[in-house]
């Protein structure tokens, strides 16, 4: 695979794309649009590592291989949909799903590894994915009822042969003689996904390997064994796709060797119609260890843009405030421990409770710069931003509470205030 091309996507609404692009251009980065997704860009000039750019530091771009963007895009959940992401870390596809389903949509992401779960949650926090809930669980053991999801993304562990340019030792680590456990696990996960789908529901199966045993052979097995049918995928523009390596695979996509980006395989299944017997798994609803919290009744919370939050509730868990999506409360069984999106910290109770937003909780930042009830430092140049990320403070008016930071009206982060100076929060 050809990997010289570096790609990323803008983390914002389409109306804000010019502002994020201006932030990148101001630091000397060059880029061009990709044809397969309006928010995808390919890098043409990189004066220093893109991950150190202000846009990346403030979570307004996400560096991602172009092939890796395809699974969420081809699952294609509509705005407002609920999606189960079975194997989520590091969160590249999860955060893109979050953008696709929009404010009123919901994504539930599972990850078996504690370390990788931490990475997943950090990336979701950085990209502002407040409509996602996460759990540490093996995907094959998720306690959801049969027929409980309309959309499932399944990007299971694989041999990763398609990433050989990035990971030269992958062929040695996962030689053909060592892939049998992966193949068996993928079958187990496909079977689990099929059981959780409603009739007519969709699962997008993808791998970053070129191994036929993990790709076309798995599709053939699923069609023969599970109550699934193949839904042909339309090839996205800008890629070169190779022919399937087994017959009867019309509509699967295999990113070809000569295509730009990593090697990927994608297949979309639909569950066949018919009745579905549920097992009656009990959902969590309101049985939570924390306490419900009305942010609009707290000092520091009354002036926030609470209307930006999706439908849901805020809870205080030992001083940390999390947003819990309505769909999480309605869908997740009480046997499963999970976490919503971190919003900030709370101190005190009752009328004396004081809320301090998390630095990356930009969802709570009003866009109104003038005449609003929240102090906002809105800058038009990159120099103040560069000073802040280097650990320096910048001058601002004195007052109480945190200060929102915006670039040309685009919310970035919350700043800490000390006298007439503001700085990035340490955590």
N, C-alpha and C positions, 0 to 999 in steps of 0.2 A: 504494500500500500504506500501511496505517496503522502508523506506527512509534513513536508516542508511548509505547507500552508497552515497558518495559525488562525483559529476562529474564536469568536466570542459572541455573546448575545447581550443586548441591552436589557437591563432590568428596570423597566418603566412602561408606562402606557405609550401608545404610538404618538400621542400629542407631545410627549416630553422627549421623544427621541432626539430632536435637534439640539436640545439643551445638553444631553449626555454626550452627543457627538461633539458639541462645542467644547466641553470639558476635556475630552480626549485630544481634540485638535490643538487646544491651547498648550498642551504639553508636548506637542510635536508628533503625535501618533497619526498615521495614515491608515485608512481602511476603506473598504468598498462593501456595498450591500451584497448579500447572498440571495439567490433567486428562490430558495425553497421556504424561507420564513422571513417575514418583514423585519423582525428584530435581530436577525443574524447578520454578522459582519465578518469579513476576512481582513486580516491585518496586512497592510502593505508597507508600513514603516513603523519601526519600533526603536525609538531612540534610547530606551532603557526598558527593563523587563515590564511587560504589560501588567503583571500582578502587583507591581509597585506604583501603578498609576493612581491618581486621585479617584478616578471613576471606580477602580477596583477596590481601593481602600474604603470607599464609602458605600460599597455594595450596589453600585449602579451599572456594573457590567459583570458578567460571569464568563470566565474563560472555559470553553467547552469545545471538544472536537465536533466538527460538523456532523459526522455520522452519529454521534451520541445524542444529537438533538432529534433524530428521526423517530425513535420509539414513541415519545409523547405526542409528537406531531401526527404520527400515523395512527395512534390510538384515537386521536381526534375527539376528545370528550367535549361536549357542548358547554357553553357558559352555564354555570349553576350546577353542573354535574358533580356527583360524588365518585371518587376514584380510590381504589385500593392499590397501593404500590407495595408489592410483596418483598422485594429485595432492594432496599432504597439507597444505602450509603454508596458514594459520598454525598448524594443529594442533587447531582446535576439534573437528572431527569425529574426528580421529585419537585424541585423548584420550578422547572419549566411547566410541569403539570399544574402547579399552583397558579401560574400566570394564565394558563389556558382556561381553567375553569372559572377564574375570576373571583370577585369579592364574595359572591354568594355560593360559590362552589366549595368543595371540601376534598382534601386528600388525606388518607390515612396511610402512614409509612411505617413499615416494620423493618428492623435490622437485628440480626442475631448477635453481632459482635458489639461488646460494650465500647471498645475504642472507636470503631467505625460509627457507632451511634452518636458518640460525641462529635465526630466530624460532621455527620449529617445535621445534627441540631445547630452546630455553629454556622454551617452554610445556609440553612434555612433562616436563621436569625439575621445573617448578613444581607440576605436578599429580601427580607421583609415578608416572608411567607407565613403570615399569621393565620391563614386558612388551612394549615397543616397540623395534624397531631401525630405524634411519634410513639413507638413502643420498642422495647427490646424483646424480641421474640423470634423463634424460628418460624419462618413463613409457613412451613408445612403443618405447624401446630396451632395456627391462629384459630381461636375458638368461635369463629363466626358461623352462624346458621347457614345451612344450604340455601342457595338462591337469595343471597343477601346483597349482591353487588351487581351493578349494571356495567361497570368498567373496571378492568383490572390490568395493571401493567406488571409484566413478569419479565424481568431482566436477570435471570438466575446466575449464580456462579458458573463460570465457564473457563475453558483453557486459555482464552485470551490470545489466540494465535493471530488475530487481526491487529494486535497492538505491538507486533514484533519490532517495528521501527522505534517505538517509544520504550519498549521493554525487551531488549535483545535476548535475555535469558529465558523468555517465556516458553520457547520451544523445548528447551532443556528441562525446565521445571515441569511442564505439562506435555511430555512426549505422548505419542499415541498410545503407548502401553500403560500410561498412568491416568487416562481420562475416564476409566470405567466408573469410579465413584461419582464423578461429575455427571455423567450420563444418567446414572441411576437417580441422583438427586433431582435433576431436571425433570425426569418423568414423574417423580413424586410431587414436585411443585406444580407441574401441569395438571395432574390429576386433582390436586387440591384447588387450583384455580377454577377448574371446570365445575367442581362441586359447589363453589361459592357463587358462581354466576347465576343470575336469573335467566329463564328462557329468553333467548334473543339478545342476551348480554354479550359483551365483547371482551376478549383478552388479547393483548398484544404481546407476543413472545419474541424476545430478541436476545442475541448474543453478540459478543465482540470477538468471535472466533471464526475461522474458515473451515473448521472441522465438520465434515458432512455428518458424522455420528451425532454431533450436538445440534445440528441444524435440520437438514432435510429428513434425516432418519427419525428425528424427534417428531417432526410434522406428520410423517407417515404413521408412526406409532399412535399419535394422538387421534388421527382420523380413523384409525382402525379400532382403537380401544375406548376412546372417550366419546361423549355425546356432543362432539364438536364438528363444525364444518368450516372449511377454509373460505375466507372472504378475500378476494383479490385486492392487492394494494396497487394503487396508481403510482408509478415511479415519480418521485419528486424531481423537479428540474435541478440541474447543476451537479448531478451524480452520474457515474457510469455503473451500470448494473450488469452482472454476469448471469449466464443461464443457470438455473437450478441444476444440482448435481444428481438428482433423482427424478424419474418421471412422475407425472401427476401432481406437480407442484406449481401449477399456474397461479400466479399472483403473489408468490413469495418474492422477497427482494434480497439479493446478495450483492453487497457493494463490491465492485470488481477491483482487481489488482491495480488497474490503471486509473482508478478514481482517486480524487483527492480525499484525504481523511482516512480514518481507521477502517479496517475490515469489519463489517457488520452484517448480520443476517436478521431478517424481520419476517414474521408471519402473523397474520391477524385471523383469529378464530371467532366464530359466533356459536353460542350454545343453541342447540336445536330446540324447537318448541316443545311444549308438553307441560304436564303438571309437575310441581316441585314440592316434595315433602320437606318441611323444615323440622329442625330438631329442637326448636323452642329455647335456644340459648337466651339467657336473660341479659338484657342490656343494663348499663350502669345507671342511666338516668341521673338522679341527684344524690346518689349514695357516694359522697366523696369525702376524703379526710380533711379537706380544707374548709374554708367558710366563704359563702358568697359575699361579694364586695360591690358596692355601688360607687364607682369611681367619681361619678358626678356629685357625690356627697363628701368628697375628701378635699382637703387642702392640697392644691397642686393638680387635682384631677378635674375640677369644675370647668376649667378653661380649655381643656384639651378637645381635639377633634374626634370625639368618641363615635360620631356618626360614620367615621371611616371604617370602623370595625365591622366584620361580617356579623350575621346573626349569631348570637351566642351570649355567654356570661363571663364575668371576671371573678376569679377566686383568689383568696389569700391562702397560700400554703407556707406557713411559717415565716411570713414577712416577704415572700416573693409572690408577685402578682402575675398570674397566667390568664391568658384568654382561652376559653374552652368553646369551641364551635358547637352550635346546636346539633349538627350532624354527628359530632363525636359523642355528645351526650345521649343521642338517640340510638346510635348504632353499636357502640363498643360494649361488649359483655363485661359484667362486673368482675369476671375472673382475670381480666387483663389490665395490668398497670400501664398507664400511658401518660403522656405529657402534652399540654397545649403549648401555645406560643408565649414566651416571656415578654411581659409588658413593662415590668419595673419592680420597685420595692415599696412596701408600705410600713410606716412606723406609727404606733399609737392606735387608738380605737375611738369609735364614735366621732363626735364633732372635732376631736383633736387629731384625727388620723391624717397623716401627711403622705402623699404619694409622690414618688420620684420616678419618672420614666426611665427605662433602660436606654442607653445611648443609641441603640439601633432601632428603637421602637418609633421609627419615623411615621408609621401609620397614624400615630397620635398627633402629628405635627400639622397645625393648620397651614393652609397655603396662603392665607391672607397675611401679607407682610405689614400693611399699614392699617391701623384702626382695629386690629385684632386684640384679643385679651391675653395672648401669649407673646412674650418678647422673642423676636426673631432677628437673627443676624443674617441678612441677605447680601451676598457678595456677587459682584459681576466679574471679578478677576480671580485667577488661581493663586495669587501670592498669599492671601490670608489662609487659604485652605492648606497650602504647602507648609506654612508656619505651624498650623494646628497639628498636622499629622507628624511633624518633626518634634512635637512635644512642647512647643512654645505656646504662649498665651497671646491673645489679641485684645485690644481695648474694646470696651462696650459700656453701655450705661449701667449704673448700679441698680439694684432691685432685688427681688426675691424670686426663688425658684430657678429652674433650668432655663436655658435659652436654646431655641431651635436654630439650626444652621441650614441655610438654603443657598443654592447656587442658581442665580437668575430665576428665582421663584420655585425651584425644584427642591423639595425637602431632602435633606441628607441625613443628619444625626441630631441628637441632643447634646448640648454642651453644658459643662459645669461652670458655675459663676463664682467668682471670688472678688468681691469689691467691684471695681470697674474693669475687671479682666474676665475673659472666658477661655476655657480650654477643653480639650477632649476629655471625656470621662476615662478614668483609669481602667474601668472594667466595662 
